[in-house]
């Protein structure tokens, strides 16, 4: 299982309507869901923020 802390990524972005909003990891929840194979993280916008209730996706650039 890959832990988020061990990922060697170059950038994190929130993508909404072809606009990219840079993100940073604010906190990592220490528990790992082994059955679902996921780990929760809290992200923060670095500069410009997306609109409230914007529905997009997080892009991880390796």
N, CA, C and O atoms as a GROMACS GRO file, in nm:
protein
  248
    1UNK      N    1   0.084  -0.118   0.000
    1UNK     CA    2   0.000   0.000   0.000
    1UNK      C    3   0.089   0.124   0.000
    1UNK      O    4   0.187   0.130   0.074
    2UNK      N    5   0.056   0.222  -0.082
    2UNK     CA    6   0.132   0.346  -0.092
    2UNK      C    7   0.076   0.449   0.004
    2UNK      O    8  -0.044   0.477   0.003
    3UNK      N    9   0.162   0.505   0.086
    3UNK     CA   10   0.122   0.613   0.175
    3UNK      C   11   0.144   0.745   0.104
    3UNK      O   12   0.241   0.761   0.030
    4UNK      N   13   0.055   0.840   0.127
    4UNK     CA   14   0.063   0.970   0.059
    4UNK      C   15   0.195   1.039   0.088
    4UNK      O   16   0.247   1.111   0.002
    5UNK      N   17   0.251   1.020   0.207
    5UNK     CA   18   0.379   1.083   0.241
    5UNK      C   19   0.494   1.030   0.157
    5UNK      O   20   0.594   1.099   0.139
    6UNK      N   21   0.481   0.908   0.106
    6UNK     CA   22   0.591   0.849   0.030
    6UNK      C   23   0.580   0.875  -0.120
    6UNK      O   24   0.669   0.835  -0.196
    7UNK      N   25   0.474   0.941  -0.165
    7UNK     CA   26   0.461   0.973  -0.307
    7UNK      C   27   0.560   1.082  -0.345
    7UNK      O   28   0.575   1.180  -0.274
    8UNK      N   29   0.627   1.063  -0.457
    8UNK     CA   30   0.722   1.161  -0.505
    8UNK      C   31   0.657   1.239  -0.619
    8UNK      O   32   0.688   1.216  -0.736
    9UNK      N   33   0.566   1.330  -0.587
    9UNK     CA   34   0.493   1.405  -0.688
    9UNK      C   35   0.555   1.544  -0.705
    9UNK      O   36   0.618   1.598  -0.614
   10UNK      N   37   0.536   1.602  -0.824
   10UNK     CA   38   0.587   1.736  -0.852
   10UNK      C   39   0.484   1.843  -0.821
   10UNK      O   40   0.520   1.953  -0.779
   11UNK      N   41   0.355   1.813  -0.840
   11UNK     CA   42   0.251   1.913  -0.818
   11UNK      C   43   0.117   1.847  -0.792
   11UNK      O   44   0.090   1.735  -0.836
   12UNK      N   45   0.033   1.920  -0.720
   12UNK     CA   46  -0.107   1.882  -0.698
   12UNK      C   47  -0.192   1.998  -0.748
   12UNK      O   48  -0.164   2.114  -0.720
   13UNK      N   49  -0.296   1.966  -0.824
   13UNK     CA   50  -0.386   2.069  -0.875
   13UNK      C   51  -0.531   2.027  -0.858
   13UNK      O   52  -0.564   1.909  -0.867
   14UNK      N   53  -0.617   2.124  -0.832
   14UNK     CA   54  -0.761   2.104  -0.840
   14UNK      C   55  -0.801   2.154  -0.978
   14UNK      O   56  -0.774   2.269  -1.012
   15UNK      N   57  -0.865   2.068  -1.057
   15UNK     CA   58  -0.902   2.103  -1.194
   15UNK      C   59  -1.053   2.125  -1.200
   15UNK      O   60  -1.132   2.037  -1.165
   16UNK      N   61  -1.091   2.245  -1.244
   16UNK     CA   62  -1.232   2.282  -1.254
   16UNK      C   63  -1.251   2.367  -1.379
   16UNK      O   64  -1.193   2.475  -1.391
   17UNK      N   65  -1.332   2.319  -1.470
   17UNK     CA   66  -1.361   2.390  -1.595
   17UNK      C   67  -1.234   2.435  -1.667
   17UNK      O   68  -1.221   2.552  -1.704
   18UNK      N   69  -1.142   2.342  -1.686
   18UNK     CA   70  -1.015   2.367  -1.756
   18UNK      C   71  -0.930   2.474  -1.690
   18UNK      O   72  -0.846   2.536  -1.756
   19UNK      N   73  -0.949   2.497  -1.562
   19UNK     CA   74  -0.865   2.589  -1.486
   19UNK      C   75  -0.796   2.508  -1.377
   19UNK      O   76  -0.859   2.424  -1.313
   20UNK      N   77  -0.669   2.535  -1.356
   20UNK     CA   78  -0.589   2.459  -1.260
   20UNK      C   79  -0.557   2.545  -1.139
   20UNK      O   80  -0.500   2.653  -1.151
   21UNK      N   81  -0.594   2.496  -1.021
   21UNK     CA   82  -0.570   2.564  -0.895
   21UNK      C   83  -0.467   2.484  -0.816
   21UNK      O   84  -0.498   2.373  -0.771
   22UNK      N   85  -0.345   2.535  -0.797
   22UNK     CA   86  -0.242   2.461  -0.723
   22UNK      C   87  -0.283   2.434  -0.578
   22UNK      O   88  -0.343   2.519  -0.512
   23UNK      N   89  -0.248   2.315  -0.531
   23UNK     CA   90  -0.282   2.271  -0.396
   23UNK      C   91  -0.157   2.232  -0.319
   23UNK      O   92  -0.051   2.206  -0.377
   24UNK      N   93  -0.171   2.229  -0.188
   24UNK     CA   94  -0.069   2.176  -0.100
   24UNK      C   95  -0.138   2.084   0.002
   24UNK      O   96  -0.256   2.103   0.033
   25UNK      N   97  -0.066   1.986   0.052
   25UNK     CA   98  -0.122   1.897   0.155
   25UNK      C   99  -0.112   1.968   0.289
   25UNK      O  100  -0.002   1.999   0.336
   26UNK      N  101  -0.227   1.994   0.351
   26UNK     CA  102  -0.232   2.061   0.480
   26UNK      C  103  -0.217   1.961   0.595
   26UNK      O  104  -0.148   1.989   0.693
   27UNK      N  105  -0.280   1.844   0.582
   27UNK     CA  106  -0.274   1.742   0.686
   27UNK      C  107  -0.305   1.606   0.626
   27UNK      O  108  -0.379   1.593   0.529
   28UNK      N  109  -0.246   1.504   0.687
   28UNK     CA  110  -0.272   1.366   0.648
   28UNK      C  111  -0.338   1.297   0.767
   28UNK      O  112  -0.282   1.295   0.877
   29UNK      N  113  -0.456   1.240   0.746
   29UNK     CA  114  -0.524   1.166   0.852
   29UNK      C  115  -0.447   1.036   0.872
   29UNK      O  116  -0.429   0.960   0.777
   30UNK      N  117  -0.402   1.008   0.995
   30UNK     CA  118  -0.312   0.894   1.016
   30UNK      C  119  -0.373   0.757   0.990
   30UNK      O  120  -0.299   0.662   0.963
   31UNK      N  121  -0.503   0.743   0.996
   31UNK     CA  122  -0.563   0.610   0.974
   31UNK      C  123  -0.571   0.579   0.824
   31UNK      O  124  -0.597   0.667   0.742
   32UNK      N  125  -0.547   0.453   0.791
   32UNK     CA  126  -0.554   0.406   0.653
   32UNK      C  127  -0.667   0.304   0.644
   32UNK      O  128  -0.671   0.209   0.721
   33UNK      N  129  -0.758   0.326   0.550
   33UNK     CA  130  -0.867   0.232   0.526
   33UNK      C  131  -0.812   0.114   0.445
   33UNK      O  132  -0.797   0.124   0.323
   34UNK      N  133  -0.783   0.004   0.512
   34UNK     CA  134  -0.718  -0.108   0.444
   34UNK      C  135  -0.812  -0.180   0.347
   34UNK      O  136  -0.767  -0.225   0.241
   35UNK      N  137  -0.939  -0.192   0.380
   35UNK     CA  138  -1.032  -0.260   0.289
   35UNK      C  139  -1.056  -0.178   0.163
   35UNK      O  140  -1.056  -0.233   0.053
   36UNK      N  141  -1.076  -0.048   0.179
   36UNK     CA  142  -1.101   0.038   0.065
   36UNK      C  143  -0.972   0.086  -0.001
   36UNK      O  144  -0.974   0.141  -0.111
   37UNK      N  145  -0.860   0.066   0.068
   37UNK     CA  146  -0.728   0.104   0.018
   37UNK      C  147  -0.716   0.252  -0.012
   37UNK      O  148  -0.670   0.292  -0.119
   38UNK      N  149  -0.759   0.336   0.084
   38UNK     CA  150  -0.741   0.480   0.068
   38UNK      C  151  -0.702   0.545   0.200
   38UNK      O  152  -0.720   0.490   0.308
   39UNK      N  153  -0.648   0.665   0.186
   39UNK     CA  154  -0.606   0.744   0.300
   39UNK      C  155  -0.656   0.886   0.278
   39UNK      O  156  -0.642   0.941   0.169
   40UNK      N  157  -0.714   0.945   0.381
   40UNK     CA  158  -0.770   1.080   0.369
   40UNK      C  159  -0.662   1.186   0.392
   40UNK      O  160  -0.575   1.172   0.477
   41UNK      N  161  -0.671   1.291   0.312
   41UNK     CA  162  -0.582   1.405   0.328
   41UNK      C  163  -0.665   1.533   0.326
   41UNK      O  164  -0.774   1.537   0.270
   42UNK      N  165  -0.611   1.637   0.386
   42UNK     CA  166  -0.672   1.770   0.383
   42UNK      C  167  -0.584   1.855   0.293
   42UNK      O  168  -0.462   1.860   0.312
   43UNK      N  169  -0.645   1.921   0.197
   43UNK     CA  170  -0.571   2.002   0.100
   43UNK      C  171  -0.606   2.149   0.116
   43UNK      O  172  -0.716   2.183   0.161
   44UNK      N  173  -0.513   2.236   0.079
   44UNK     CA  174  -0.535   2.380   0.080
   44UNK      C  175  -0.492   2.438  -0.053
   44UNK      O  176  -0.398   2.390  -0.116
   45UNK      N  177  -0.562   2.543  -0.095
   45UNK     CA  178  -0.523   2.615  -0.216
   45UNK      C  179  -0.399   2.698  -0.185
   45UNK      O  180  -0.389   2.756  -0.077
   46UNK      N  181  -0.306   2.704  -0.278
   46UNK     CA  182  -0.184   2.781  -0.258
   46UNK      C  183  -0.208   2.928  -0.287
   46UNK      O  184  -0.162   3.014  -0.212
   47UNK      N  185  -0.278   2.958  -0.393
   47UNK     CA  186  -0.301   3.098  -0.432
   47UNK      C  187  -0.451   3.120  -0.452
   47UNK      O  188  -0.528   3.126  -0.356
   48UNK      N  189  -0.491   3.131  -0.578
   48UNK     CA  190  -0.632   3.153  -0.610
   48UNK      C  191  -0.715   3.031  -0.568
   48UNK      O  192  -0.672   2.917  -0.584
   49UNK      N  193  -0.834   3.057  -0.515
   49UNK     CA  194  -0.924   2.950  -0.472
   49UNK      C  195  -1.033   2.929  -0.574
   49UNK      O  196  -1.077   3.023  -0.641
   50UNK      N  197  -1.077   2.805  -0.587
   50UNK     CA  198  -1.191   2.774  -0.673
   50UNK      C  199  -1.318   2.825  -0.608
   50UNK      O  200  -1.320   2.853  -0.488
   51UNK      N  201  -1.423   2.836  -0.686
   51UNK     CA  202  -1.551   2.882  -0.634
   51UNK      C  203  -1.606   2.783  -0.531
   51UNK      O  204  -1.582   2.663  -0.543
   52UNK      N  205  -1.679   2.832  -0.432
   52UNK     CA  206  -1.743   2.739  -0.338
   52UNK      C  207  -1.836   2.643  -0.414
   52UNK      O  208  -1.901   2.683  -0.511
   53UNK      N  209  -1.839   2.518  -0.372
   53UNK     CA  210  -1.920   2.413  -0.434
   53UNK      C  211  -1.876   2.377  -0.575
   53UNK      O  212  -1.952   2.314  -0.649
   54UNK      N  213  -1.755   2.416  -0.615
   54UNK     CA  214  -1.702   2.378  -0.747
   54UNK      C  215  -1.677   2.228  -0.746
   54UNK      O  216  -1.617   2.174  -0.653
   55UNK      N  217  -1.723   2.161  -0.849
   55UNK     CA  218  -1.707   2.016  -0.861
   55UNK      C  219  -1.599   1.989  -0.964
   55UNK      O  220  -1.616   2.017  -1.083
   56UNK      N  221  -1.487   1.934  -0.918
   56UNK     CA  222  -1.377   1.906  -1.008
   56UNK      C  223  -1.304   1.783  -0.962
   56UNK      O  224  -1.362   1.695  -0.897
   57UNK      N  225  -1.176   1.775  -0.996
   57UNK     CA  226  -1.096   1.661  -0.954
   57UNK      C  227  -0.956   1.706  -0.917
   57UNK      O  228  -0.910   1.813  -0.958
   58UNK      N  229  -0.888   1.623  -0.838
   58UNK     CA  230  -0.752   1.651  -0.799
   58UNK      C  231  -0.659   1.578  -0.894
   58UNK      O  232  -0.674   1.459  -0.919
   59UNK      N  233  -0.563   1.652  -0.948
   59UNK     CA  234  -0.465   1.597  -1.039
   59UNK      C  235  -0.330   1.589  -0.966
   59UNK      O  236  -0.285   1.687  -0.906
   60UNK      N  237  -0.267   1.472  -0.973
   60UNK     CA  238  -0.135   1.453  -0.915
   60UNK      C  239  -0.038   1.440  -1.031
   60UNK      O  240  -0.050   1.348  -1.112
   61UNK      N  241   0.058   1.531  -1.039
   61UNK     CA  242   0.159   1.527  -1.144
   61UNK      C  243   0.283   1.462  -1.087
   61UNK      O  244   0.345   1.512  -0.993
   62UNK      N  245   0.320   1.350  -1.146
   62UNK     CA  246   0.436   1.272  -1.097
   62UNK      C  247   0.562   1.314  -1.168
   62UNK      O  248   0.669   1.260  -1.141
   0.00000   0.00000   0.00000
